[in-house]
Amino acid sequence: MVGIVGYGAYVPSYRIKTEKITEVWGGDPERIISGLGIIEKAVPAIDEDSTTIAVEAARNAVRHAGIDAQALGAIYVGSESKVYAVKPTATIVAEAIGAGPKNLTAADLEFACKAGTAGIQMLMGMVKAEMIETGMSIGTDTAQGRPGDALEYSAGAGGAAFIIGNDKDSIAIIENTYSFTTDTPDFWRRPHADYPSHGGRFTGAPAYFKHIINATQGMFEKLGTTQADYDYVVFHQPNAKFPLEVAKKMGIPQEKITLGLLTPIIGNTYSGAVMLGLANILDNAKPGDRILMTSFGSGAGSDSFSIKVSDKINEKRARQIKVADYIANKKYIEYTTYLKYRKKLKT
């Protein structure tokens, strides 16, 4: 079996409150907060991007795992806000953490918000096939939103890195994975476009809910489990309401969702969202706890994972930098500073 040998997270310290955005674009902040469930979101500093976030998360993951970065046989970076259109982020991460160059494969992945979990699946196969001993998958984004668009209120920034390896060194065992994929055009960004577009009528039932539910039910059927077998559940979270709604549809108690639901206070971190939620759960989990994680990526697809926490999780606690620490370390900014940091002023 394979599992999670270590993990790391990173969330920028700057925040902007939803009410500050409504001061510029109008609207009732209470209604918008009630509709999206997002109070504030994380904003990258002017010198931060999806690459720097990936590097910080990767460094934290290596430290937590207690391994030499040279042991990594693969590094995959999932993002839809790459710094370069043509040049891999994964090689920058590898150089920054001291991985490779020998016996290292590296690549960038793209599948909207689920590219990071797709990387985990790839690493699971490589570890099982004994092609590598350990590998790292990162989900990182500085999500884009057109000024005044609905995404302006939800598009956040952050990322998480997971090191996958043999179960003997793992803090949590990945029992299995199941995916559900269709061609559903709910969200896209064309070449040379600064901001994404979204098809509102596809966003809910045909995209998010259909894929999350089918992937999760597929995992239940594959393992012969039900929601009652899990202590924690984390779903992709484009806003704060969708995960709670899909949990209600599937009969999952809200208390199982709460710990992994970070969007209300950092926004939707896209490729980082479900992985940050899992990291926050693992920060607090105890041996024997069982976790269900289901990602979602527009276009559209979901990856579901059944994860069981092992006894080794307590052995590595001292090396953790917790997600909660990054969330607590925050500084609020005004909308004008937000525009500057997000480089939304065009000349």
C-alpha positions in Angstrom: 0.0 0.0 0.0 1.0 3.6 -0.4 0.4 6.6 1.8 1.2 10.2 2.8 4.8 10.4 4.1 4.6 14.1 4.9 2.8 17.3 3.8 3.2 21.0 3.9 1.0 24.1 3.3 1.3 27.8 2.7 -1.2 30.6 2.7 -0.2 34.2 2.1 -0.7 36.6 5.0 -2.6 39.4 3.3 -6.4 39.4 3.4 -9.2 41.4 2.0 -12.7 41.4 3.5 -15.7 40.9 1.3 -17.2 44.2 2.4 -14.1 46.1 1.1 -14.9 44.7 -2.4 -18.6 45.7 -2.2 -17.5 49.2 -1.3 -16.1 49.5 -4.8 -18.5 47.4 -6.9 -21.7 47.9 -4.9 -24.0 45.3 -3.5 -25.1 44.3 0.0 -22.1 42.7 1.7 -24.4 40.7 4.1 -26.2 39.3 1.1 -23.0 38.4 -0.7 -21.4 36.8 2.4 -24.7 34.9 3.0 -24.7 33.8 -0.6 -21.1 32.6 -0.9 -20.3 32.1 2.7 -17.0 33.9 2.2 -16.0 36.5 4.8 -12.5 37.3 3.6 -9.9 35.8 1.2 -6.1 35.4 1.1 -4.2 37.7 -1.3 -0.7 37.1 -2.5 1.9 39.8 -1.8 3.3 41.7 -4.8 6.3 39.3 -4.8 4.3 36.1 -4.4 2.8 33.9 -7.1 1.9 30.2 -7.6 5.6 29.3 -7.8 6.6 30.9 -4.5 3.6 29.3 -2.8 4.6 25.9 -4.3 8.2 26.3 -3.0 7.1 27.2 0.5 4.6 24.3 0.7 7.3 21.9 -0.7 9.9 23.0 1.8 7.4 22.5 4.7 6.5 19.0 3.3 10.1 17.8 3.1 10.7 19.1 6.7 7.6 17.4 8.0 8.4 14.1 6.2 11.9 14.2 7.6 13.5 13.1 4.4 16.2 14.4 2.1 14.8 16.1 -1.0 17.2 13.9 -3.0 14.9 11.0 -2.2 12.1 12.4 -4.3 11.8 10.6 -7.6 9.0 12.8 -9.0 7.6 16.3 -8.5 4.3 17.3 -10.0 2.8 20.8 -9.7 -0.9 21.3 -10.4 -2.0 24.9 -11.1 -4.2 27.0 -13.4 -2.3 30.2 -12.6 1.2 29.3 -13.8 3.8 32.0 -13.9 5.0 30.9 -17.3 2.9 29.7 -20.2 5.8 27.6 -21.4 8.2 26.6 -18.7 7.6 24.2 -15.8 7.1 25.3 -12.3 8.1 21.8 -11.1 11.8 22.3 -12.1 11.9 25.6 -10.1 10.5 23.8 -7.0 13.0 20.9 -7.4 16.0 23.3 -7.6 14.7 25.4 -4.6 14.3 22.4 -2.3 17.5 20.6 -3.5 15.8 17.7 -5.3 17.4 16.0 -8.4 18.8 16.5 -10.9 19.6 12.7 -11.2 16.7 10.2 -11.2 14.1 12.9 -11.0 11.1 13.3 -13.2 9.1 16.6 -13.0 6.1 18.1 -14.8 3.3 20.6 -14.5 -0.3 19.4 -14.5 -3.5 21.3 -15.4 -7.1 20.3 -14.7 -8.6 23.4 -13.2 -8.9 22.8 -9.4 -8.1 19.1 -9.3 -4.6 19.0 -10.9 -2.9 18.4 -7.5 -5.0 15.4 -6.7 -4.4 14.0 -10.2 -0.7 14.3 -9.3 -1.3 12.2 -6.2 -2.9 9.5 -8.2 0.1 9.4 -10.6 2.5 9.1 -7.7 0.4 6.3 -6.2 0.9 4.3 -9.4 4.6 5.1 -9.6 5.2 4.1 -6.0 3.2 0.9 -6.4 5.1 0.0 -9.6 8.4 0.6 -7.7 9.4 3.2 -10.3 10.1 5.6 -7.4 10.3 5.4 -3.6 8.7 8.8 -2.9 7.3 11.7 -5.0 5.6 15.0 -4.3 2.4 16.5 -5.7 1.6 20.2 -5.2 -1.7 22.1 -5.7 -1.0 25.8 -5.9 -2.9 28.8 -7.2 -3.3 32.6 -7.1 -6.8 32.4 -8.4 -7.9 35.0 -11.0 -11.2 36.9 -11.0 -12.2 39.8 -13.3 -12.8 43.0 -11.3 -16.4 43.2 -10.4 -17.1 39.6 -11.3 -18.5 37.1 -8.9 -15.1 35.4 -8.7 -13.7 38.7 -7.3 -15.2 37.7 -4.0 -14.0 34.1 -3.9 -10.7 33.7 -5.8 -8.0 33.3 -3.1 -4.4 32.1 -2.9 -2.6 29.2 -1.3 -1.2 25.8 -1.8 -0.3 22.4 -0.3 2.3 19.7 -1.0 2.0 16.0 -0.3 4.8 13.5 -0.3 3.6 10.0 -1.4 5.6 6.9 -0.6 5.6 3.4 0.9 3.1 2.8 3.7 5.8 1.8 6.2 6.8 5.5 6.4 3.4 7.0 6.1 1.4 9.1 8.5 -1.7 8.1 6.6 -2.5 5.2 4.3 -4.3 5.9 1.0 -6.7 3.0 0.9 -8.0 3.6 -2.6 -9.0 6.3 -5.2 -11.8 6.6 -7.6 -12.4 9.2 -10.4 -15.4 10.5 -12.3 -14.9 12.6 -15.5 -17.0 14.2 -18.3 -16.7 17.0 -20.8 -18.7 19.7 -19.1 -17.8 23.3 -20.0 -18.5 25.1 -16.8 -15.3 27.2 -16.5 -12.5 28.1 -18.8 -9.8 30.6 -19.7 -8.8 31.1 -23.3 -5.2 31.8 -24.5 -4.1 35.4 -23.8 -7.1 36.0 -21.6 -6.3 37.6 -18.2 -9.4 36.3 -16.5 -11.5 33.1 -16.7 -15.1 32.8 -17.9 -17.8 30.6 -16.3 -21.0 29.2 -17.6 -23.4 29.8 -14.8 -26.0 27.2 -15.8 -23.4 24.5 -15.8 -21.7 25.4 -12.5 -23.9 23.7 -10.0 -25.9 20.5 -10.8 -24.2 19.4 -14.1 -20.6 20.2 -12.9 -19.8 20.4 -9.2 -22.6 18.3 -7.7 -22.7 15.6 -10.4 -19.0 14.9 -10.3 -18.5 15.2 -6.5 -21.4 12.9 -5.8 -20.6 10.3 -8.5 -16.9 10.1 -7.5 -17.7 9.8 -3.8 -20.4 7.2 -4.3 -18.0 5.3 -6.6 -15.4 5.3 -3.8 -18.0 4.0 -1.4 -19.0 1.2 -3.7 -15.3 0.3 -4.5 -14.5 -0.1 -0.8 -17.9 -1.2 0.5 -18.0 1.8 2.8 -20.6 4.5 3.7 -20.2 8.0 5.0 -20.6 6.6 8.5 -17.2 4.9 8.2 -15.4 8.3 8.0 -14.5 10.8 10.7 -13.8 13.7 8.4 -14.8 14.6 4.9 -13.3 17.3 2.7 -14.8 18.3 -0.6 -13.6 20.9 -3.1 -14.9 24.3 -2.0 -15.4 26.9 -4.7 -17.5 28.7 -2.1 -18.6 27.8 1.4 -22.1 26.7 0.5 -21.5 24.0 -2.1 -19.6 21.6 0.1 -22.2 21.8 2.8 -25.0 21.4 0.3 -23.4 18.3 -1.3 -22.8 16.9 2.2 -26.5 17.3 3.0 -27.5 15.6 -0.2 -25.3 12.6 0.7 -26.4 12.5 4.3 -23.0 13.5 5.7 -23.3 15.4 9.0 -22.0 19.0 8.9 -19.5 18.4 11.8 -17.5 16.0 9.5 -17.1 18.8 7.0 -16.2 21.8 9.2 -12.5 21.2 9.9 -11.6 20.9 6.2 -13.8 23.9 5.1 -11.3 26.8 4.8 -12.9 28.8 1.9 -14.9 31.1 4.3 -11.7 32.6 5.6 -9.1 32.3 2.8 -11.3 32.0 -0.3 -11.2 29.4 -3.0 -7.6 28.5 -3.6 -8.4 26.4 -6.6 -5.8 23.6 -7.0 -4.8 24.1 -3.4 -8.4 24.1 -1.9 -9.1 20.5 -1.2 -5.4 19.7 -0.4 -5.3 22.6 2.1 -8.5 21.2 3.7 -6.9 17.8 4.0 -3.8 19.3 5.5 -5.8 21.1 8.1 -7.6 17.8 9.0 -4.3 15.9 9.3 -3.0 18.7 11.5 -5.7 17.7 14.0 -6.3 14.0 13.3 -5.4 11.1 15.5 -4.3 7.5 14.7 -7.2 5.5 13.3 -9.2 8.4 12.0 -10.6 7.9 8.5 -10.8 10.7 6.0 -12.7 11.0 2.7 -11.4 13.6 0.2 -13.1 14.4 -3.1 -11.6 17.1 -5.4 -13.3 18.8 -8.3 -11.9 20.4 -11.4 -13.9 22.3 -13.9 -14.1 20.8 -17.4 -15.0 18.5 -15.5 -13.8 15.8 -13.1 -13.5 14.6 -9.5 -11.0 12.4 -7.7 -12.1 10.7 -4.5 -9.7 9.2 -1.9 -10.2 7.1 1.2 -7.4 7.8 3.7 -6.7 6.2 7.1 -4.4 7.9 9.6 -1.6 5.8 11.0 0.3 5.7 14.3 3.2 7.6 12.7 1.3 10.8 12.6 2.2 11.7 16.2 5.9 11.0 15.6 6.1 13.9 13.1 4.0 16.5 14.9 6.9 18.5 16.1 8.0 19.2 12.6 4.6 20.6 11.5 3.9 24.1 10.5 0.1 24.0 10.8 -2.4 25.4 8.4 -4.0 27.2 11.3 -0.8 29.1 11.9 -0.8 30.5 8.4 -4.5 31.4 8.7 -4.0 33.2 12.0 -1.0 35.2 10.6 -2.9 37.9 8.6 -2.9 41.5 7.7 -5.8 43.3 6.1 -5.5 45.5 3.0 -7.7 47.9 1.1 -9.1 47.3 -2.3 -6.6 49.7 -3.9 -3.7 47.7 -2.5 -5.4 44.5 -3.6 -5.5 45.8 -7.2 -1.8 46.6 -7.0 -0.8 43.2 -5.5 -2.9 41.3 -8.0 -1.6 43.4 -10.9 -5.1 44.3 -12.1 -4.2 47.8 -13.2 -3.6 47.5 -16.9 -1.6 50.1 -18.9 
